[in-house]
Amino acid sequence: MIKFNKYYILIFLALSSCGLFSTRDPESPDTGKSTFVPPTSAIDVVTNFKNAIIEKNTENYSSCFFDSVNATETSYSFVPSADAYALYQSIFDNWNLDDEKHIFLAIISKLPDGISPQLEFTNSDYIDRQPNSETYISDYHILVNHNIQGLDTAFAGTLQFIIKRRDSNGYWYIQKWTDNNPSNDSVGATWSILKAQFAK
């Protein structure tokens, strides 16, 4: 009987030492969906860009753009559609990466819970492919069901990304974004108008 009790005591001590009976720390809360992948190609950049918008992920959105780390690199720039520039020249004259980040955060902060932007790219193509640079062109349609009265929610046009590869890490980023009006007038506002609405 004594040997039998010693046997159970030894088993209990062994199980206790491996943490089987100890309480575990609670899991951290869900920080939001993320499908970001290391941008080892221009295609990855476009995929990350679309997913970041749909997932309302500000960090992933910012990571899509070329952030200059020294004076020899060309900074990120945005060229608005002609109609938007005519209306909001002062907003777009000195547009930089900080503006890009700020506007995206401002937009998603005005979306109701559970509502994400709807983004569609059509007639897409990669052109002018170089070892360290590619140009992506696509028609787009983006729907942003924000909760601000009197502002547009649907936007369409044609965008052009110049996507460059950074030598220091081999990753690709959007270095220049040019926005253009759509070929048809079914949607009267471009992505540039969306940005301007939230920059005012």
Backbone as CSV, one residue per row, in Angstrom:
resi,resn,N_x,N_y,N_z,CA_x,CA_y,CA_z,C_x,C_y,C_z
1,MET,0.827,-1.202,0.000,0.000,0.000,0.000,0.854,1.241,0.000
2,ILE,1.944,1.245,0.761,2.862,2.387,0.831,3.497,2.603,-0.532
3,LYS,3.939,1.525,-1.176,4.526,1.635,-2.506,3.515,2.191,-3.500
4,PHE,2.261,1.790,-3.365,1.212,2.256,-4.271,1.026,3.763,-4.150
5,ASN,0.999,4.302,-2.890,0.850,5.746,-2.668,2.055,6.513,-3.183
6,LYS,3.249,5.964,-3.014,4.457,6.627,-3.499,4.418,6.727,-5.023
7,TYR,3.865,5.697,-5.647,3.786,5.677,-7.112,2.913,6.830,-7.612
8,TYR,1.751,7.045,-6.969,0.864,8.132,-7.357,1.461,9.500,-7.043
9,ILE,2.178,9.607,-5.949,2.827,10.876,-5.592,3.860,11.249,-6.645
10,LEU,4.633,10.270,-7.103,5.646,10.528,-8.127,5.003,10.979,-9.449
11,ILE,3.895,10.341,-9.808,3.194,10.737,-11.048,2.666,12.166,-10.919
12,PHE,2.097,12.497,-9.770,1.549,13.837,-9.563,2.642,14.893,-9.639
13,LEU,3.782,14.609,-9.013,4.898,15.557,-9.039,5.411,15.755,-10.454
14,ALA,5.465,14.681,-11.231,5.961,14.771,-12.607,5.015,15.614,-13.462
15,LEU,3.719,15.380,-13.283,2.756,16.151,-14.063,2.739,17.615,-13.643
16,SER,2.914,17.888,-12.369,2.920,19.265,-11.873,4.112,20.029,-12.422
17,SER,5.262,19.359,-12.500,6.482,20.041,-12.960,6.408,20.405,-14.434
18,CYS,5.605,19.696,-15.238,5.526,20.019,-16.662,4.451,21.053,-16.952
19,GLY,3.784,21.553,-15.911,2.846,22.653,-16.090,1.455,22.240,-16.513
20,LEU,1.117,20.981,-16.399,-0.178,20.514,-16.849,-1.318,21.146,-16.057
21,PHE,-1.075,21.386,-14.754,-2.126,21.918,-13.897,-2.017,23.420,-13.696
22,SER,-1.036,24.057,-14.314,-0.862,25.500,-14.131,-1.813,26.267,-15.051
23,THR,-2.202,27.465,-14.611,-3.075,28.302,-15.440,-2.248,28.959,-16.535
24,ARG,-2.884,29.187,-17.703,-2.170,29.813,-18.810,-2.624,31.256,-18.959
25,ASP,-1.752,32.050,-19.557,-2.090,33.445,-19.794,-3.213,33.526,-20.821
26,PRO,-4.105,34.493,-20.682,-5.181,34.624,-21.665,-4.628,35.019,-23.028
27,GLU,-5.307,34.583,-24.082,-4.879,34.933,-25.425,-5.125,36.411,-25.677
28,SER,-4.206,37.012,-26.448,-4.379,38.419,-26.770,-5.567,38.580,-27.708
29,PRO,-6.239,39.740,-27.630,-7.426,39.932,-28.461,-7.080,39.955,-29.935
30,ASP,-8.083,39.709,-30.754,-7.914,39.719,-32.202,-7.511,41.112,-32.657
31,THR,-6.395,41.224,-33.391,-5.900,42.518,-33.831,-6.306,42.821,-35.256
32,GLY,-7.206,42.056,-35.827,-7.667,42.325,-37.175,-7.023,41.403,-38.187
33,LYS,-7.759,41.160,-39.242,-7.283,40.257,-40.279,-6.139,40.888,-41.054
34,SER,-5.146,40.077,-41.409,-4.034,40.573,-42.206,-3.569,39.481,-43.157
35,THR,-3.515,39.832,-44.437,-3.033,38.876,-45.434,-1.791,39.419,-46.121
36,PHE,-1.078,40.308,-45.443,0.121,40.920,-46.007,1.208,39.869,-46.228
37,VAL,1.837,39.913,-47.407,2.940,39.012,-47.717,4.176,39.843,-48.029
38,PRO,5.372,39.318,-47.793,6.586,40.064,-48.155,6.541,40.424,-49.640
39,PRO,6.659,41.715,-49.988,6.505,42.145,-51.386,7.762,41.880,-52.222
40,THR,7.941,40.639,-52.608,9.117,40.266,-53.398,8.893,40.454,-54.895
41,SER,7.730,40.989,-55.272,7.445,41.291,-56.669,6.438,42.430,-56.721
42,ALA,6.308,43.041,-57.899,5.331,44.116,-58.069,3.916,43.597,-57.869
43,ILE,3.675,42.372,-58.262,2.348,41.775,-58.090,1.979,41.692,-56.608
44,ASP,2.951,41.336,-55.770,2.708,41.267,-54.325,2.277,42.628,-53.784
45,VAL,2.881,43.691,-54.295,2.555,45.036,-53.822,1.096,45.368,-54.109
46,VAL,0.655,45.089,-55.319,-0.730,45.378,-55.692,-1.692,44.533,-54.852
47,THR,-1.362,43.280,-54.645,-2.202,42.410,-53.816,-2.279,42.926,-52.386
48,ASN,-1.136,43.295,-51.815,-1.109,43.840,-50.452,-1.907,45.134,-50.357
49,PHE,-1.799,45.967,-51.379,-2.511,47.240,-51.408,-4.021,47.013,-51.354
50,LYS,-4.515,46.143,-52.213,-5.953,45.856,-52.242,-6.414,45.247,-50.915
51,ASN,-5.661,44.289,-50.405,-6.060,43.632,-49.159,-6.044,44.592,-47.975
52,ALA,-5.059,45.479,-47.936,-4.968,46.439,-46.828,-6.188,47.347,-46.794
53,ILE,-6.666,47.749,-47.971,-7.854,48.607,-48.036,-9.087,47.842,-47.590
54,ILE,-9.280,46.654,-48.118,-10.453,45.854,-47.779,-10.451,45.474,-46.297
55,GLU,-9.254,45.209,-45.762,-9.125,44.813,-44.360,-9.005,46.006,-43.417
56,LYS,-8.973,47.223,-43.976,-8.845,48.458,-43.190,-7.605,48.421,-42.289
57,ASN,-6.514,47.934,-42.850,-5.281,47.760,-42.080,-4.309,48.890,-42.410
58,THR,-4.195,49.855,-41.503,-3.378,51.046,-41.761,-1.893,50.727,-41.868
59,GLU,-1.427,49.788,-41.049,0.002,49.440,-41.079,0.371,48.790,-42.407
60,ASN,-0.457,47.867,-42.865,-0.184,47.207,-44.139,-0.311,48.182,-45.304
61,TYR,-1.261,49.098,-45.212,-1.423,50.109,-46.253,-0.151,50.948,-46.374
62,SER,0.344,51.423,-45.250,1.558,52.248,-45.250,2.759,51.489,-45.792
63,SER,2.788,50.185,-45.538,3.926,49.367,-45.960,3.976,49.150,-47.471
64,CYS,2.937,49.555,-48.179,2.918,49.398,-49.634,3.687,50.506,-50.350
65,PHE,4.015,51.590,-49.636,4.574,52.763,-50.283,6.058,52.930,-49.984
66,PHE,6.736,53.501,-50.969,8.182,53.724,-50.877,8.451,54.830,-49.869
67,ASP,9.146,54.487,-48.807,9.493,55.444,-47.759,10.983,55.752,-47.875
68,SER,11.320,56.955,-48.319,12.719,57.303,-48.547,13.505,57.262,-47.247
69,VAL,14.667,56.632,-47.290,15.525,56.556,-46.106,16.791,57.387,-46.261
70,ASN,17.046,57.882,-47.461,18.198,58.779,-47.646,17.908,59.742,-48.796
71,ALA,18.757,60.749,-48.914,18.507,61.845,-49.856,18.633,61.426,-51.314
72,THR,19.289,60.310,-51.574,19.486,59.905,-52.967,18.266,59.177,-53.532
73,GLU,17.334,58.774,-52.667,16.148,58.055,-53.124,15.020,59.024,-53.460
74,THR,14.231,58.666,-54.444,13.081,59.478,-54.838,11.918,59.213,-53.889
75,SER,11.377,60.267,-53.322,10.284,60.117,-52.364,8.994,59.690,-53.063
76,TYR,8.088,59.120,-52.273,6.766,58.768,-52.784,6.042,60.033,-53.223
77,SER,5.297,59.938,-54.334,4.511,61.076,-54.798,3.166,60.607,-55.327
78,PHE,2.201,61.506,-55.256,0.860,61.237,-55.759,0.464,62.344,-56.725
79,VAL,0.002,61.950,-57.908,-0.465,62.908,-58.917,-1.976,62.756,-59.027
80,PRO,-2.751,63.747,-58.598,-4.211,63.612,-58.600,-4.792,63.741,-60.000
81,SER,-6.042,63.349,-60.132,-6.758,63.539,-61.391,-6.887,65.036,-61.659
82,ALA,-7.028,65.383,-62.937,-7.036,66.796,-63.337,-8.160,67.583,-62.678
83,ASP,-9.350,66.993,-62.608,-10.477,67.713,-62.008,-10.265,67.945,-60.511
84,ALA,-9.685,66.952,-59.832,-9.427,67.095,-58.403,-8.362,68.157,-58.144
85,TYR,-7.348,68.175,-58.982,-6.284,69.172,-58.803,-6.814,70.584,-59.037
86,ALA,-7.713,70.724,-60.005,-8.296,72.039,-60.268,-9.086,72.554,-59.067
87,LEU,-9.732,71.658,-58.365,-10.548,72.037,-57.217,-9.753,72.160,-55.918
88,TYR,-8.723,71.301,-55.778,-8.018,71.187,-54.490,-6.501,71.290,-54.655
89,GLN,-6.054,72.234,-55.441,-4.627,72.359,-55.722,-3.794,72.482,-54.449
90,SER,-4.264,73.267,-53.500,-3.488,73.489,-52.273,-3.306,72.209,-51.471
91,ILE,-4.266,71.299,-51.579,-4.164,70.028,-50.852,-3.102,69.135,-51.476
92,PHE,-3.058,69.114,-52.797,-2.203,68.140,-53.477,-0.806,68.654,-53.841
93,ASP,-0.564,69.951,-53.706,0.728,70.505,-54.141,1.918,69.862,-53.428
94,ASN,1.784,69.573,-52.160,2.905,69.013,-51.390,2.559,67.655,-50.787
95,TRP,1.773,66.886,-51.510,1.324,65.586,-50.996,2.517,64.662,-50.780
96,ASN,2.546,64.000,-49.627,3.650,63.090,-49.333,3.115,61.835,-48.632
97,LEU,4.020,60.996,-48.197,3.626,59.728,-47.596,2.851,59.926,-46.298
98,ASP,3.203,60.937,-45.522,2.456,61.208,-44.293,1.001,61.558,-44.596
99,ASP,0.788,62.326,-45.667,-0.579,62.650,-46.080,-1.331,61.384,-46.471
100,GLU,-0.648,60.506,-47.197,-1.269,59.247,-47.639,-1.738,58.422,-46.446
101,LYS,-0.875,58.303,-45.448,-1.213,57.538,-44.245,-2.370,58.198,-43.490
102,HIS,-2.283,59.520,-43.337,-3.296,60.256,-42.574,-4.676,60.134,-43.211
103,ILE,-4.734,60.262,-44.534,-6.023,60.221,-45.220,-6.650,58.836,-45.138
104,PHE,-5.838,57.800,-45.298,-6.393,56.447,-45.204,-6.974,56.199,-43.809
105,LEU,-6.257,56.631,-42.787,-6.753,56.480,-41.414,-8.044,57.276,-41.220
106,ALA,-8.089,58.479,-41.783,-9.292,59.320,-41.660,-10.485,58.664,-42.338
107,ILE,-10.253,58.046,-43.488,-11.343,57.400,-44.225,-11.913,56.221,-43.451
108,ILE,-11.028,55.329,-43.025,-11.541,54.121,-42.367,-12.133,54.422,-40.990
109,SER,-11.711,55.530,-40.396,-12.288,55.892,-39.091,-13.739,56.328,-39.216
110,LYS,-14.166,56.674,-40.430,-15.541,57.110,-40.651,-16.428,55.998,-41.204
111,LEU,-15.917,54.785,-41.232,-16.721,53.651,-41.674,-17.416,53.001,-40.473
112,PRO,-18.679,52.677,-40.596,-19.364,51.982,-39.502,-18.701,50.630,-39.219
113,ASP,-18.882,50.143,-38.008,-18.333,48.837,-37.634,-18.842,47.762,-38.588
114,GLY,-17.911,46.907,-39.005,-18.279,45.803,-39.877,-18.373,46.167,-41.346
115,ILE,-18.147,47.427,-41.683,-18.212,47.876,-43.075,-16.801,48.159,-43.581
116,SER,-16.453,47.593,-44.725,-15.143,47.802,-45.335,-15.313,48.402,-46.729
117,PRO,-14.300,49.104,-47.209,-14.369,49.576,-48.596,-14.450,48.397,-49.565
118,GLN,-15.157,48.608,-50.655,-15.220,47.605,-51.725,-14.383,48.132,-52.888
119,LEU,-13.387,47.351,-53.286,-12.445,47.795,-54.312,-12.360,46.759,-55.423
120,GLU,-12.482,47.244,-56.655,-12.376,46.360,-57.816,-11.420,46.973,-58.828
121,PHE,-10.464,46.152,-59.295,-9.558,46.542,-60.370,-9.938,45.771,-61.632
122,THR,-10.016,46.473,-62.757,-10.316,45.821,-64.030,-9.380,46.356,-65.103
123,ASN,-9.268,45.605,-66.197,-8.389,45.984,-67.313,-6.970,46.289,-66.823
124,SER,-6.477,45.424,-65.963,-5.174,45.645,-65.340,-4.040,45.100,-66.196
125,ASP,-2.882,45.761,-66.102,-1.718,45.306,-66.866,-0.443,45.830,-66.221
126,TYR,0.615,45.045,-66.356,1.953,45.469,-65.937,2.744,45.797,-67.197
127,ILE,3.292,47.007,-67.256,4.030,47.431,-68.439,5.404,47.963,-68.028
128,ASP,6.219,48.220,-69.030,7.548,48.805,-68.802,8.295,48.062,-67.697
129,ARG,8.380,46.770,-67.853,9.013,45.945,-66.819,10.533,46.022,-66.916
130,GLN,11.141,46.481,-65.837,12.597,46.574,-65.712,13.017,45.743,-64.501
131,PRO,14.320,45.446,-64.378,14.758,44.645,-63.226,14.363,45.242,-61.874
132,ASN,14.344,46.572,-61.774,14.053,47.218,-60.499,12.845,48.141,-60.546
133,SER,12.052,48.062,-61.600,10.905,48.955,-61.721,9.865,48.361,-62.668
134,GLU,8.595,48.510,-62.277,7.487,48.105,-63.138,6.375,49.131,-63.015
135,THR,5.565,49.230,-64.064,4.414,50.125,-64.044,3.140,49.292,-64.116
136,TYR,2.248,49.569,-63.184,0.955,48.869,-63.133,-0.139,49.863,-63.493
137,ILE,-0.998,49.500,-64.432,-2.111,50.341,-64.854,-3.407,49.556,-64.692
138,SER,-4.431,50.222,-64.165,-5.710,49.536,-63.973,-6.845,50.543,-63.834
139,ASP,-7.999,50.170,-64.379,-9.226,50.881,-64.040,-9.647,50.432,-62.644
140,TYR,-10.282,51.321,-61.913,-10.710,50.958,-60.556,-12.112,51.482,-60.285
141,HIS,-12.730,50.829,-59.344,-13.998,51.303,-58.779,-13.933,51.015,-57.292
142,ILE,-14.094,52.055,-56.475,-14.044,51.880,-55.026,-15.287,52.494,-54.399
143,LEU,-15.893,51.726,-53.522,-17.092,52.160,-52.813,-16.753,52.283,-51.331
144,VAL,-16.964,53.467,-50.776,-16.638,53.739,-49.375,-17.908,54.234,-48.680
145,ASN,-18.567,53.340,-48.005,-19.839,53.672,-47.353,-19.599,54.292,-45.975
146,HIS,-19.042,55.490,-45.992,-18.764,56.220,-44.748,-20.065,56.793,-44.190
147,ASN,-19.946,57.390,-43.019,-21.157,57.902,-42.354,-21.218,59.424,-42.352
148,ILE,-20.622,60.059,-43.359,-20.640,61.521,-43.449,-21.642,61.950,-44.511
149,GLN,-22.606,62.741,-44.102,-23.630,63.207,-45.018,-23.053,64.209,-46.021
150,GLY,-23.503,64.106,-47.274,-23.123,65.091,-48.272,-21.841,64.805,-49.016
151,LEU,-21.133,63.724,-48.678,-19.898,63.387,-49.369,-20.102,62.174,-50.268
152,ASP,-19.372,62.148,-51.376,-19.464,61.022,-52.300,-19.037,59.720,-51.627
153,THR,-19.597,58.620,-52.115,-19.205,57.300,-51.613,-18.640,56.403,-52.709
154,ALA,-18.950,56.697,-53.966,-18.480,55.872,-55.086,-17.466,56.660,-55.911
155,PHE,-16.376,55.966,-56.278,-15.290,56.620,-56.990,-14.758,55.677,-58.062
156,ALA,-14.370,56.257,-59.185,-13.867,55.437,-60.293,-12.844,56.234,-61.091
157,GLY,-11.972,55.503,-61.764,-10.963,56.143,-62.587,-9.953,55.130,-63.084
158,THR,-8.819,55.623,-63.488,-7.708,54.775,-63.917,-6.477,55.177,-63.119
159,LEU,-5.843,54.214,-62.501,-4.637,54.516,-61.726,-3.405,53.940,-62.399
160,GLN,-2.292,54.546,-62.087,-1.003,54.040,-62.543,-0.041,54.062,-61.363
161,PHE,0.510,52.903,-61.065,1.528,52.792,-60.021,2.886,52.584,-60.680
162,ILE,3.874,53.368,-60.294,5.261,53.018,-60.588,5.780,52.305,-59.347
163,ILE,6.098,51.045,-59.505,6.494,50.193,-58.387,7.983,49.899,-58.519
164,LYS,8.728,50.213,-57.465,10.181,50.067,-57.528,10.698,49.103,-56.471
165,ARG,11.811,48.493,-56.823,12.472,47.545,-55.919,13.567,48.269,-55.157
166,ARG,13.554,48.092,-53.839,14.594,48.708,-53.004,15.777,47.757,-52.893
167,ASP,16.942,48.256,-53.227,18.150,47.424,-53.218,18.489,46.907,-51.831
168,SER,18.208,47.691,-50.804,18.641,47.333,-49.451,17.968,46.069,-48.919
169,ASN,16.721,45.822,-49.331,16.030,44.636,-48.817,15.403,43.767,-49.911
170,GLY,15.462,44.230,-51.165,14.914,43.446,-52.272,13.402,43.499,-52.390
171,TYR,12.727,44.307,-51.549,11.273,44.399,-51.586,10.826,45.525,-52.525
172,TRP,9.581,45.412,-52.977,9.006,46.351,-53.929,7.981,47.250,-53.243
173,TYR,7.891,48.518,-53.716,6.996,49.509,-53.120,6.454,50.441,-54.206
174,ILE,5.295,51.022,-53.927,4.737,52.034,-54.825,5.507,53.330,-54.616
175,GLN,6.169,53.778,-55.659,6.943,55.019,-55.558,6.164,56.218,-56.105
176,LYS,5.289,55.971,-57.079,4.478,57.058,-57.637,3.105,56.529,-58.009
177,TRP,2.076,57.279,-57.630,0.692,56.937,-57.929,0.089,58.087,-58.725
178,THR,-0.346,57.790,-59.933,-1.012,58.778,-60.778,-2.467,58.378,-60.955
179,ASP,-3.361,59.330,-60.698,-4.791,59.079,-60.795,-5.342,59.808,-62.020
180,ASN,-6.243,59.172,-62.736,-6.868,59.775,-63.915,-8.364,59.543,-63.904
181,ASN,-9.092,60.444,-64.555,-10.534,60.299,-64.656,-10.900,59.072,-65.479
182,PRO,-12.055,58.479,-65.202,-12.469,57.299,-65.968,-12.803,57.666,-67.412
183,SER,-12.771,56.672,-68.269,-13.094,56.906,-69.672,-14.577,57.202,-69.874
184,ASN,-15.422,56.786,-68.939,-16.853,57.130,-69.011,-17.228,57.961,-67.787
185,ASP,-18.371,58.576,-67.845,-18.785,59.495,-66.787,-19.862,58.907,-65.874
186,SER,-19.957,57.591,-65.817,-20.993,56.982,-64.985,-20.762,57.270,-63.503
187,VAL,-19.482,57.389,-63.101,-19.126,57.799,-61.744,-18.298,59.069,-61.879
188,GLY,-18.785,60.140,-61.296,-18.147,61.427,-61.537,-16.953,61.766,-60.670
189,ALA,-16.646,60.951,-59.675,-15.577,61.285,-58.735,-14.450,60.261,-58.798
190,THR,-13.233,60.738,-58.746,-12.057,59.859,-58.748,-11.568,59.615,-57.328
191,TRP,-10.563,58.745,-57.213,-9.946,58.469,-55.914,-9.355,59.753,-55.336
192,SER,-8.884,60.631,-56.199,-8.334,61.917,-55.745,-9.391,62.733,-55.006
193,ILE,-10.626,62.704,-55.500,-11.716,63.408,-54.825,-11.971,62.808,-53.457
194,LEU,-11.921,61.483,-53.366,-12.067,60.802,-52.075,-11.021,61.322,-51.087
195,LYS,-9.783,61.384,-51.520,-8.712,61.867,-50.637,-8.955,63.315,-50.224
196,ALA,-9.335,64.140,-51.185,-9.548,65.556,-50.899,-10.689,65.767,-49.905
197,GLN,-11.749,64.954,-50.031,-12.894,65.072,-49.118,-12.478,64.928,-47.658
198,PHE,-11.497,64.053,-47.417,-11.087,63.785,-46.046,-9.862,64.591,-45.632
199,ALA,-9.318,65.372,-46.559,-8.173,66.219,-46.233,-8.607,67.630,-45.884
200,LYS,-9.851,67.975,-46.233,-10.331,69.347,-46.006,-10.546,69.609,-44.531
